[in-house]
Amino acid sequence: KTMAEGPTPKGNAGPGEPQVTVVTKEASPSASRLKGHLSAFASNACFGVGSVVVGLALGTISPMYYALLRCVATTFIFLLMAKFQGLPLSDCWLVVTYGFTMFLSQAGYAIGLKLSSPVLAAVWQPTQPIFTLVIVTILGLEPFSVQKSLGVGLSFSGCAYIVGAKPDSGDSGSTTPLWVHSFFVLACLGSSGMVLTLKSLVGKGHGFAPVVGWSSFVCACFLLVATMVAHSDPQMLAVLCPGEGCGDGWELPPGFIYIFIYVVIGMTVVPYSLNTIAARNLEGSVVSVYTVAQPIVAGLATVVAKSLLPDSKLKLPDESMLYGGALIFAGLALVASAKVEKDQ
């Protein structure tokens, strides 16, 4: 709480009358950080559930077309929220950077998920803190922290255990080609870049709606070009849509609109807004480390979805989720409780 005393507004108090004391309340640092932690966790819980929903949706649709539709919808919604408010030209390079990293994240994630499984896609997400921590440490944006490093390493060990515990499982990395994993690497690099760029933009006082709206527009431009190139080559389209195929690449499966509504709201508008709140109150590396919650939430969502849709191709997670999840959340606790050495 802060107390601010100043001159009485004209007409409020006459001679000899007491001056008015104005009391303003500001959120304490601990309350702000708690708000950031809750926002970061809720955001990644949305993504964890979404990985299962998208896994169901990507059955007969091109992953590039899906990513393009998602970015276009995001652009429209956030620019409407911002009433098409512009941003300073001096920050255009940050908007383009944010849009390009969003393009890497969206395209890489959609392709990787199409060619593997929801659990594997979610398990890859906790590598984002590793990229983020390395980037911010090299650039000097955050001081090196032994506790944070140990926490990230412990969390990633849990994810590695989940992937490698069952060599014969369809969700295991051992049955997924190496080149498919490369798309997840691009997606995680892009997501780390999004967190850091978003923190720079909101740190300048820009609202999240115009930032995300114009960055999504840049992302949509990149995706439009990439999608047209990919769909113009039958062999490339066959790689992106193995097995049942995706027709000419521009077809939508029946009922896709309902899943897409959830994707736009539950995987875009809500988590992006929550990520903005987290970025305002936490360091970039701490925001990224909450991605470790995604595989646990994805595993639980898979169990629920499989019980409701027993004929679906979703594969249930095994007991490795329990042991790996313990390591993941132990690492998360280390990072979340790390002492803040300087204001970011």
Phi, psi and chi 1 to 4 in degrees:
 res  aa     phi    psi   chi1   chi2   chi3   chi4
   1 LYS       -  144.3  -63.5  179.9 -179.4  178.6
   2 THR  -128.3  143.0   61.3      -      -      -
   3 MET  -110.1  128.8  -58.2  -82.9  -65.9      -
   4 ALA  -125.3  121.8      -      -      -      -
   5 GLU  -113.1  140.6  -63.2 -173.0   14.6      -
   6 GLY  -156.0 -175.9      -      -      -      -
   7 PRO   -60.4  145.1  -20.0   31.5      -      -
   8 THR   -73.2  133.9  -56.4      -      -      -
   9 PRO   -55.7  144.1  -23.3   33.3      -      -
  10 LYS   -57.8  129.5 -174.4  175.9 -179.6  179.1
  11 GLY    93.1   -9.8      -      -      -      -
  12 ASN   -82.8  -34.2  -86.0    5.3      -      -
  13 ALA  -144.2  136.8      -      -      -      -
  14 GLY   -94.4 -175.6      -      -      -      -
  15 PRO   -58.6  133.3  -22.7   33.6      -      -
  16 GLY    83.9   -9.0      -      -      -      -
  17 GLU   -85.4  149.1  -64.8 -177.7    5.8      -
  18 PRO   -65.6  144.3   24.5  -34.5      -      -
  19 GLN   -71.1  148.5  -65.1  -70.1  -45.0      -
  20 VAL   -80.1  130.1  177.3      -      -      -
  21 THR   -98.4  122.9  -60.4      -      -      -
  22 VAL   -95.6  124.5  179.1      -      -      -
  23 VAL  -110.7  123.6  179.3      -      -      -
  24 THR  -118.5  145.6   58.9      -      -      -
  25 LYS  -112.9  132.0  -64.8 -177.8  179.5 -179.7
  26 GLU  -122.6  147.0  -65.0  179.5   -5.6      -
  27 ALA   -64.2  134.8      -      -      -      -
  28 SER   -69.8  158.4   65.1      -      -      -
  29 PRO   -56.1  -39.6  -26.3   34.9      -      -
  30 SER   -66.6  -37.8   59.0      -      -      -
  31 ALA   -68.2  -38.6      -      -      -      -
  32 SER   -64.5  -41.4  -63.8      -      -      -
  33 ARG   -68.2  -37.4  -68.4 -172.8   65.5   80.0
  34 LEU   -62.3  -41.7  176.5   60.1      -      -
  35 LYS   -60.6  -40.3 -176.3  178.5  180.0 -179.4
  36 GLY   -65.2  -43.3      -      -      -      -
  37 HIS   -63.6  -45.1  -74.3  -60.1      -      -
  38 LEU   -63.8  -39.9  -67.9  175.0      -      -
  39 SER   -65.5  -42.7  -62.3      -      -      -
  40 ALA   -64.3  -41.8      -      -      -      -
  41 PHE   -66.6  -46.0  177.3   81.1      -      -
  42 ALA   -62.3  -38.7      -      -      -      -
  43 SER   -59.7  -46.2  171.2      -      -      -
  44 ASN   -76.0  -23.7  -75.4  -78.3      -      -
  45 ALA   -65.5  -39.0      -      -      -      -
  46 CYS   -61.3  -43.0  -69.7      -      -      -
  47 PHE   -67.0  -36.0  -73.9  130.2      -      -
  48 GLY   -63.5  -46.8      -      -      -      -
  49 VAL   -64.6  -39.7  173.0      -      -      -
  50 GLY   -62.9  -31.8      -      -      -      -
  51 SER   -62.1  -33.7   66.2      -      -      -
  52 VAL   -73.9  -42.7  178.2      -      -      -
  53 VAL   -61.4  -46.1  175.2      -      -      -
  54 VAL   -66.2  -35.5  175.2      -      -      -
  55 GLY   -58.8  -36.4      -      -      -      -
  56 LEU   -71.7  -33.9  -67.0  170.8      -      -
  57 ALA   -77.4  -28.4      -      -      -      -
  58 LEU   -83.3   15.5  -73.5  177.0      -      -
  59 GLY   -57.5  -49.3      -      -      -      -
  60 THR  -131.4   33.7   56.5      -      -      -
  61 ILE  -127.3  143.8 -176.0  175.0      -      -
  62 SER   -63.7  130.9  162.7      -      -      -
  63 PRO   -62.6  -32.3   21.5  -32.9      -      -
  64 MET   -68.5  -40.4  -64.6  -63.2  -66.7      -
  65 TYR   -65.5  -40.4 -172.1   28.1      -      -
  66 TYR   -60.7  -47.5  157.1   78.6      -      -
  67 ALA   -62.4  -38.6      -      -      -      -
  68 LEU   -63.8  -47.3  173.7   60.7      -      -
  69 LEU   -60.4  -39.9  -68.3  175.1      -      -
  70 ARG   -64.0  -43.3 -179.2 -179.6  177.1 -175.1
  71 CYS   -68.3  -38.4 -113.6      -      -      -
  72 VAL   -64.0  -44.3  169.1      -      -      -
  73 ALA   -63.4  -40.6      -      -      -      -
  74 THR   -61.9  -43.5  -57.0      -      -      -
  75 THR   -58.6  -50.2  -59.4      -      -      -
  76 PHE   -60.7  -46.5 -178.7   73.0      -      -
  77 ILE   -66.8  -48.3  -69.3  173.7      -      -
  78 PHE   -72.8  -32.6  -83.1   96.4      -      -
  79 LEU   -70.5  -33.3  -73.4 -176.7      -      -
  80 LEU   -65.0  -41.7  -81.8 -179.4      -      -
  81 MET   -62.2  -36.3  -68.5  172.3   59.8      -
  82 ALA   -86.2   -0.9      -      -      -      -
  83 LYS    54.8   37.0  -61.6  179.5  179.6  178.4
  84 PHE    56.1   34.5  -69.5   88.5      -      -
  85 GLN   -66.6  135.3  173.9 -172.7  -14.8      -
  86 GLY   -85.6  175.1      -      -      -      -
  87 LEU  -123.3  154.5  -64.3  171.0      -      -
  88 PRO   -58.6  142.7  -22.6   33.1      -      -
  89 LEU   -60.6  -28.8  -69.8  176.8      -      -
  90 SER   -65.6  -19.2   58.0      -      -      -
  91 ASP  -104.3    8.9  -67.5  -29.8      -      -
  92 CYS   -60.9  -36.5  -78.5      -      -      -
  93 TRP   -64.9  -32.9   70.4  -85.1      -      -
  94 LEU   -70.4  -37.9  -78.7  173.3      -      -
  95 VAL   -65.0  -42.9  173.8      -      -      -
  96 VAL   -64.7  -40.4  172.9      -      -      -
  97 THR   -63.1  -44.4  -58.6      -      -      -
  98 TYR   -62.2  -42.3 -171.5   19.9      -      -
  99 GLY   -64.5  -39.1      -      -      -      -
 100 PHE   -69.0  -42.1  179.1   71.5      -      -
 101 THR   -66.4  -32.8   54.1      -      -      -
 102 MET   -64.9  -39.4 -173.3 -174.5  -64.6      -
 103 PHE   -60.1  -46.7  158.7   69.3      -      -
 104 LEU   -60.7  -43.0  -67.1  179.1      -      -
 105 SER   -65.6  -48.0  176.2      -      -      -
 106 GLN   -68.1  -48.2  -64.0  -67.1  -32.5      -
 107 ALA   -66.8  -46.8      -      -      -      -
 108 GLY   -61.9  -42.9      -      -      -      -
 109 TYR   -66.1  -44.9  175.6   80.0      -      -
 110 ALA   -64.0  -43.6      -      -      -      -
 111 ILE   -67.4  -45.6  -64.1  173.1      -      -
 112 GLY   -61.1  -42.6      -      -      -      -
 113 LEU   -66.1  -39.5  177.6   57.4      -      -
 114 LYS   -60.5  -36.5  172.5   74.5  174.5 -176.9
 115 LEU   -96.3    2.0  -59.0  177.2      -      -
 116 SER  -137.0 -114.6   60.3      -      -      -
 117 SER  -152.7  160.5   68.0      -      -      -
 118 PRO   -60.5  -41.3  -25.7   34.8      -      -
 119 VAL   -65.7  -44.5  174.4      -      -      -
 120 LEU   -62.7  -39.8 -179.1   58.1      -      -
 121 ALA   -61.9  -41.7      -      -      -      -
 122 ALA   -70.8  -36.6      -      -      -      -
 123 VAL   -63.4  -31.4  165.5      -      -      -
 124 TRP   -69.8  -25.5 -105.3  104.2      -      -
 125 GLN   -59.5  -35.7  -58.7  -49.9  -56.0      -
 126 PRO   -66.9   -3.0  -27.0   37.8      -      -
 127 THR   -75.6  -12.9   61.3      -      -      -
 128 GLN   -57.9  -43.7  -65.7  176.5   25.1      -
 129 PRO   -60.2  -31.8  -22.3   31.8      -      -
 130 ILE   -65.0  -48.3  -64.3  177.8      -      -
 131 PHE   -61.8  -43.6  -66.7  121.0      -      -
 132 THR   -63.9  -45.8  -55.7      -      -      -
 133 LEU   -62.9  -41.2 -165.9   59.6      -      -
 134 VAL   -64.8  -44.4  170.2      -      -      -
 135 ILE   -63.0  -49.8  -67.9  171.3      -      -
 136 VAL   -68.6  -30.3  -61.9      -      -      -
 137 THR   -71.8  -43.6  -58.2      -      -      -
 138 ILE   -63.4  -42.0  -68.9  176.2      -      -
 139 LEU   -79.9   -6.9  -63.2  179.4      -      -
 140 GLY    74.3   19.6      -      -      -      -
 141 LEU   -75.8  -26.9  -60.3  177.1      -      -
 142 GLU  -139.1  146.1  -66.5 -178.8   18.5      -
 143 PRO   -69.7  149.4   26.3  -34.6      -      -
 144 PHE   -66.1  135.1  175.2   78.2      -      -
 145 SER  -128.8  121.1  169.7      -      -      -
 146 VAL   -64.2  -40.9  174.1      -      -      -
 147 GLN   -64.6  -43.4 -177.4  173.5  -22.2      -
 148 LYS   -63.4  -41.7  -74.8 -176.7 -178.7  179.6
 149 SER   -62.8  -42.9  -60.7      -      -      -
 150 LEU   -64.4  -39.4  -70.6  175.1      -      -
 151 GLY   -64.3  -44.0      -      -      -      -
 152 VAL   -63.9  -43.3  169.6      -      -      -
 153 GLY   -62.6  -40.0      -      -      -      -
 154 LEU   -66.5  -41.4 -167.5   59.8      -      -
 155 SER   -63.9  -44.2  -63.9      -      -      -
 156 PHE   -65.9  -32.0 -175.6   68.5      -      -
 157 SER   -63.0  -38.8  -62.5      -      -      -
 158 GLY   -63.3  -41.1      -      -      -      -
 159 CYS   -66.0  -40.5  -67.3      -      -      -
 160 ALA   -62.8  -36.3      -      -      -      -
 161 TYR   -66.8  -40.8  179.4   79.0      -      -
 162 ILE   -61.8  -41.4  -67.6  174.2      -      -
 163 VAL   -69.5  -43.0  173.3      -      -      -
 164 GLY   -96.5   -4.4      -      -      -      -
 165 ALA   -68.1  -28.8      -      -      -      -
 166 LYS  -123.9   87.0  -67.4  -72.6 -176.0  178.3
 167 PRO   -57.9  -26.0  -20.5   32.3      -      -
 168 ASP   -94.1    4.7   56.9  -18.2      -      -
 169 SER   -83.2  144.7  171.6      -      -      -
 170 GLY   -65.5  -21.1      -      -      -      -
 171 ASP   -89.9   -0.9  -74.3  -21.7      -      -
 172 SER   -80.5  147.4  169.6      -      -      -
 173 GLY   -65.9  -20.4      -      -      -      -
 174 SER   -67.7  -22.7   61.2      -      -      -
 175 THR  -102.7    3.1   59.0      -      -      -
 176 THR  -104.4  126.3  -57.7      -      -      -
 177 PRO   -56.3  148.2  -23.5   33.3      -      -
 178 LEU   -60.4  -37.6 -176.2   61.1      -      -
 179 TRP   -66.9  -23.3   62.4  -88.1      -      -
 180 VAL   -70.4  -40.1  173.4      -      -      -
 181 HIS   -61.2  -28.4  -72.1  -82.2      -      -
 182 SER   -62.8  -30.2   66.5      -      -      -
 183 PHE   -68.2  -35.8  -72.4  106.9      -      -
 184 PHE   -68.6  -34.1  -72.4  124.9      -      -
 185 VAL   -61.9  -46.1  172.4      -      -      -
 186 LEU   -61.4  -41.5  -73.4  176.4      -      -
 187 ALA   -63.2  -42.8      -      -      -      -
 188 CYS   -71.0  -37.4  -67.4      -      -      -
 189 LEU   -61.8  -43.5  -83.6  171.4      -      -
 190 GLY   -62.7  -41.2      -      -      -      -
 191 SER   -65.0  -39.5  -64.1      -      -      -
 192 SER   -63.0  -42.4  -66.9      -      -      -
 193 GLY   -62.8  -36.2      -      -      -      -
 194 MET   -63.4  -43.8  -73.6  176.4   63.8      -
 195 VAL   -61.5  -46.9  169.2      -      -      -
 196 LEU   -69.1  -40.9  -62.8  176.9      -      -
 197 THR   -68.8  -40.0  -49.2      -      -      -
 198 LEU   -61.5  -40.9  175.9   61.6      -      -
 199 LYS   -62.5  -37.9 -172.3  166.4 -177.1   64.2
 200 SER   -66.4  -40.9  -62.6      -      -      -
 201 LEU   -70.3  -46.0  -75.6  165.3      -      -
 202 VAL   -70.7  -25.6  -61.8      -      -      -
 203 GLY   -66.4  -21.2      -      -      -      -
 204 LYS   -86.0    1.7  -67.3  175.7  175.1  -73.5
 205 GLY    90.8    7.9      -      -      -      -
 206 HIS   -77.1  144.6  -58.5  -47.7      -      -
 207 GLY   -71.5  152.4      -      -      -      -
 208 PHE   -68.6  -32.0   76.5   91.8      -      -
 209 ALA   -63.8  -52.3      -      -      -      -
 210 PRO   -66.1  -33.9   20.4  -32.0      -      -
 211 VAL   -63.2  -52.3  165.9      -      -      -
 212 VAL   -68.7  -37.2  176.4      -      -      -
 213 GLY   -62.0  -52.7      -      -      -      -
 214 TRP   -71.6  -32.5  -69.6  113.6      -      -
 215 SER   -67.5  -36.9  -60.4      -      -      -
 216 SER   -66.6  -33.6  -62.8      -      -      -
 217 PHE   -62.8  -43.1  174.0   75.7      -      -
 218 VAL   -62.5  -44.0  174.0      -      -      -
 219 CYS   -59.3  -43.5  172.1      -      -      -
 220 ALA   -63.1  -36.0      -      -      -      -
 221 CYS   -64.3  -46.1  -68.5      -      -      -
 222 PHE   -61.4  -43.5  -79.8  115.4      -      -
 223 LEU   -67.6  -36.1  -81.8  168.9      -      -
 224 LEU   -61.3  -46.3  176.8   60.5      -      -
 225 VAL   -64.0  -47.1  174.0      -      -      -
 226 ALA   -63.6  -38.8      -      -      -      -
 227 THR   -67.3  -42.3  -57.6      -      -      -
 228 MET   -64.5  -38.5  -67.6 -179.7   67.9      -
 229 VAL   -66.0  -46.9  170.5      -      -      -
 230 ALA   -64.0  -40.6      -      -      -      -
 231 HIS   -77.7  -16.7  -71.3 -172.8      -      -
 232 SER   -79.1  -13.4   64.3      -      -      -
 233 ASP  -110.6  110.3 -174.3  -15.1      -      -
 234 PRO   -57.1  -38.1  -24.2   34.6      -      -
 235 GLN   -66.4  -41.7  -67.3 -176.3  -19.5      -
 236 MET   -66.0  -39.6 -172.2  177.9  -60.5      -
 237 LEU   -64.7  -35.7 -176.7   59.8      -      -
 238 ALA   -66.4  -32.8      -      -      -      -
 239 VAL   -69.9  -41.2  170.5      -      -      -
 240 LEU   -71.7  -26.7  -65.4  176.8      -      -
 241 CYS  -128.7   73.4  -60.4      -      -      -
 242 PRO   -73.0  163.8   28.5  -34.8      -      -
 243 GLY    72.7 -106.7      -      -      -      -
 244 GLU   -69.5  -19.3   69.9  -80.9   -2.9      -
 245 GLY    75.0  175.6      -      -      -      -
 246 CYS  -129.1   28.8  -54.8      -      -      -
 247 GLY    64.2 -129.1      -      -      -      -
 248 ASP   -90.6    6.4   60.2   -1.0      -      -
 249 GLY    96.2  -13.9      -      -      -      -
 250 TRP  -111.5   12.7  -57.8  100.4      -      -
 251 GLU   -91.1  149.1  -60.7  175.4    6.2      -
 252 LEU  -116.0  135.6  -65.5  176.4      -      -
 253 PRO   -73.5  157.9   27.4  -35.2      -      -
 254 PRO   -60.3  139.8  -22.0   33.5      -      -
 255 GLY    78.1    3.6      -      -      -      -
 256 PHE   -62.6  -31.1  175.6   78.1      -      -
 257 ILE   -60.3  -36.1 -176.2   62.8      -      -
 258 TYR   -69.4  -42.7  -58.2  108.0      -      -
 259 ILE   -66.5  -37.3  -66.5  178.2      -      -
 260 PHE   -67.2  -33.4 -170.4   67.1      -      -
 261 ILE   -61.4  -43.3  -70.5  174.3      -      -
 262 TYR   -64.5  -41.6  171.4   80.6      -      -
 263 VAL   -59.7  -43.8  168.6      -      -      -
 264 VAL   -66.6  -43.7  172.0      -      -      -
 265 ILE   -85.3  -54.9  -62.1  175.7      -      -
 266 GLY   -78.7  -20.2      -      -      -      -
 267 MET  -116.0   -0.8  -76.0 -171.1   68.1      -
 268 THR  -129.7  -70.0  -54.1      -      -      -
 269 VAL   -60.7  -52.9  176.5      -      -      -
 270 VAL   -66.3  -54.5  172.1      -      -      -
 271 PRO   -66.2  -34.3   21.7  -32.4      -      -
 272 TYR   -64.0  -39.6  -79.8   18.3      -      -
 273 SER   -65.3  -43.1  -57.9      -      -      -
 274 LEU   -65.1  -38.1  -69.6  170.9      -      -
 275 ASN   -63.4  -34.6  -96.0  -18.4      -      -
 276 THR   -64.8  -42.2  -56.6      -      -      -
 277 ILE   -62.7  -42.9  -63.5  173.9      -      -
 278 ALA   -63.7  -41.2      -      -      -      -
 279 ALA   -65.3  -27.7      -      -      -      -
 280 ARG   -74.5  -24.6  -70.1 -176.0 -173.0  -84.0
 281 ASN  -116.3   -8.5  -63.7  -76.4      -      -
 282 LEU  -132.2  162.5  -60.7  173.3      -      -
 283 GLU   -70.8  154.8  -57.5   78.5   25.3      -
 284 GLY   -58.5  -39.9      -      -      -      -
 285 SER   -67.0  -33.5   58.4      -      -      -
 286 VAL   -71.4  -40.2  176.3      -      -      -
 287 VAL   -59.3  -44.0  175.7      -      -      -
 288 SER   -66.4  -34.3  -73.3      -      -      -
 289 VAL   -67.1  -19.6   86.2      -      -      -
 290 TYR   -70.5   -7.0  -91.1   94.5      -      -
 291 THR   -64.6  -15.3   54.9      -      -      -
 292 VAL   -65.5  -16.6  -60.2      -      -      -
 293 ALA   -75.8  -18.6      -      -      -      -
 294 GLN   -62.3  -46.4  -69.3 -171.2   31.9      -
 295 PRO   -64.6  -33.3   19.7  -32.2      -      -
 296 ILE   -67.8  -47.5  -58.7  -59.2      -      -
 297 VAL   -64.0  -39.7  176.1      -      -      -
 298 ALA   -63.4  -39.4      -      -      -      -
 299 GLY   -63.2  -45.0      -      -      -      -
 300 LEU   -64.5  -41.3  -64.9  174.4      -      -
 301 ALA   -65.7  -34.2      -      -      -      -
 302 THR   -64.5  -41.7  -59.9      -      -      -
 303 VAL   -60.7  -45.0  172.2      -      -      -
 304 VAL   -64.7  -45.9  173.7      -      -      -
 305 ALA   -63.9  -38.7      -      -      -      -
 306 LYS   -67.8  -34.6 -169.7   67.0  174.3  178.5
 307 SER   -70.7  -32.1   63.6      -      -      -
 308 LEU   -83.3  -31.6  -63.4  175.2      -      -
 309 LEU  -126.8   74.8  -57.9  169.3      -      -
 310 PRO   -62.9  -22.1   22.1  -33.2      -      -
 311 ASP   -87.8   -0.7  -64.5  -28.4      -      -
 312 SER   -71.4  163.0   67.3      -      -      -
 313 LYS   -86.1    5.5  -64.0 -178.4 -180.0  179.7
 314 LEU   -64.2  141.8  -66.6  175.4      -      -
 315 LYS  -108.4  129.9  -62.9  178.0 -179.0  178.9
 316 LEU   -68.5  142.0  -68.5  173.0      -      -
 317 PRO   -72.0  155.1   25.6  -34.3      -      -
 318 ASP  -102.7 -170.4   49.0   57.9      -      -
 319 GLU   -67.2  -12.7   65.9  -86.6    8.7      -
 320 SER   -63.0  -24.4   66.8      -      -      -
 321 MET   -61.6  -35.1  -71.5  -70.3  -65.1      -
 322 LEU   -67.0  -50.5  175.8   63.5      -      -
 323 TYR   -71.4  -42.7  -55.2  115.7      -      -
 324 GLY   -64.4  -38.1      -      -      -      -
 325 GLY   -63.3  -34.4      -      -      -      -
 326 ALA   -63.0  -42.3      -      -      -      -
 327 LEU   -65.8  -39.8  -69.1  174.0      -      -
 328 ILE   -60.6  -49.7  -73.5  173.1      -      -
 329 PHE   -74.7  -26.0  -78.5  102.6      -      -
 330 ALA   -65.1  -42.0      -      -      -      -
 331 GLY   -65.2  -39.5      -      -      -      -
 332 LEU   -61.6  -40.1  176.1   59.1      -      -
 333 ALA   -63.7  -38.7      -      -      -      -
 334 LEU   -62.7  -46.4  -83.4  177.3      -      -
 335 VAL   -69.1  -43.6  174.0      -      -      -
 336 ALA   -65.7  -28.4      -      -      -      -
 337 SER   -95.1    1.5   62.3      -      -      -
 338 ALA   -63.6  139.6      -      -      -      -
 339 LYS   -69.4  135.1 -179.0 -179.5  178.6 -179.2
 340 VAL   -80.1  116.9 -178.1      -      -      -
 341 GLU   -85.9  -24.9  -60.4 -178.4   22.1      -
 342 LYS  -156.6  154.9   66.5  177.4 -178.8  179.9
 343 ASP   -71.1  132.2 -175.2   23.3      -      -
 344 GLN   -94.2      -  -63.2  -60.4  -38.2      -
